[in-house]
């Protein structure tokens, strides 16, 4: 017998197979799943070390770290899927400190019975997103839960990044007089997800805006290193993000409804469902707060980047001990843009 | 969207505001009740009150579908889930309304109850078809607007022999409620509230028409203007009400002519009459028992009536102590008069139904009146 014994004589049947409990048991089946599915797609030097951790050298300076769990349903939607979302979401959380993201980790919780073909689609999409962003997944973990105890697949990603010298961005840095900017139209992701849920049968041309924002951020901080706050308005939408920042900084805000970019199709879908676009999630947009004199420069840089083309100055930070976020309505009145209470639910009448 | 944005135009709003400003008699007060939660929502969302002269006040009425449902009926729905193991299908707004014993449909769902949020009665029918081994109940609530879709679902279930589907009917009627408010002692004898005119419902009137309001406009000598739900509709209707009051008229006028006719939607009315009949009386939160103010499923569709299919005893449940929802729903008190408002009762932790829905007066005040009282300068002032 001179032939080299294969580690896994029978290849994983990705086309017809599905996840079972052995894939999480720590035995040969798990090793095969990791090798033939995860490593094959996400392959990079650090992942190939095959240790329980990835080892790498770090530069001097400030590092940031962030983690994000992804439980989106449906798993695949126009403009993305849970895999690309898990990469973009964490890259964006890291980037909102002004940092350059370096590495990601990924933890998968798989539900027994989940088709391997779907898993491969998700992992391949993650790999594409990570490669495109230049931020590799360098370590990971897989667990399997019994059927009915998960929803196909849940993915938690963690990212680390390094902050360029001279950049100090934080949610508590907004000051009265500052300008408030957004990088593009609000509500695209949330409306896409709602319209793809099976019990909501309406079709829209809207796609999720899921995208990695670190390069946009890099351009912005290169032009204006003293940006005060950055945050991506994900769950709870723009309204929730601005309320968080107002509370952290102890200031109020005044927005101009007419200045906030919202695509007509998103407005229409929200109209139909009785929802407010300001409370709908985004996955490829950011909110920026900077000194008034820097606002025009930040806006120009933003608009030059493909992910910030629809950027706009939407309001300003004001002194207000109560931390209200107010809005001048397009109609000519004013209203409060409050925290989202509970889930945003459609109105009846 | 073009045809919606046109009803939200700032320049037209300003013109109407000027016209109302000129029309009002500075020596009198105009208290105008918007019956519908849809109007309440529009007034707050677009800041319509800001454009009104100080002597024109909006009084918020009981027309919020989730607000007026008494707690006992929600307790009934919860019993269906907990004791009869049904799949309960409900509109989203209902989920967070507090029931007895610190429960809500959302909490029962979290504890394992099979409660599904649906957008239409057709979703509920689909769930029944997909789950032939389970009893599926649609929790039907709302005014005349949501009644025809329930009637359609009942007819379809009957025709299709869908044996595991039934409807827990809580549909209520608008004219009966308005009449009840006008007959209330606070208004007629005690004088603790004054309502000078009404904004008539928008979607409800598209079904029932403007005719049903003619009786009480005459009987109670109050003008009614059927108003659309867009902010310009509200302002135009306010101007029409102001003019009627100035001229001593009390007629039913229709601002929402692009949708509402005098006779309404005859086809929908026929459908509703085929499936539903009047209840002798029905309890409303805030108004108490109101005669002939709600619908029940007719005998001919009795097999689809959850109240006949399951043992559903009437539950007399009381509101949380101190909760002023009942008085607020009658327009007797304002949300800020309630001791619970903003202290233990907030949109995140609602004690009463008016704090739940964005159509509820308390939730609207929370986002607006609270700010008005805080002393924070208005956006338009600080921007100037």
Interface residues (C-beta under 8 A of the other chain):
Chain A: X199 X200 X252 X254 X255 X256 X264 X267 X268 X271 X273 X276 X318 X320 X322 X324 X326 X327 X328 X329 X330 X331 X332 X333 X334 X335 X336 X338 X339 X341 X342 X345 X346 X347 X348 X349
Chain B: X1 X4 X8 X9 X10 X13 X14 X17 X36 X37 X38 X41 X44 X45 X46 X47 X48 X49 X50 X51 X63 X64 X65 X66 X91 X92 X93 X95 X96 X106 X117 X118 X119 X123 X126 X141 X142 X143 X145 X146 X203 X231 X346 X347 X348 X357 X358 X359 X363 X366 X367 X368 X370 X371 X374 X376 X378 X379 X380 X382 X383
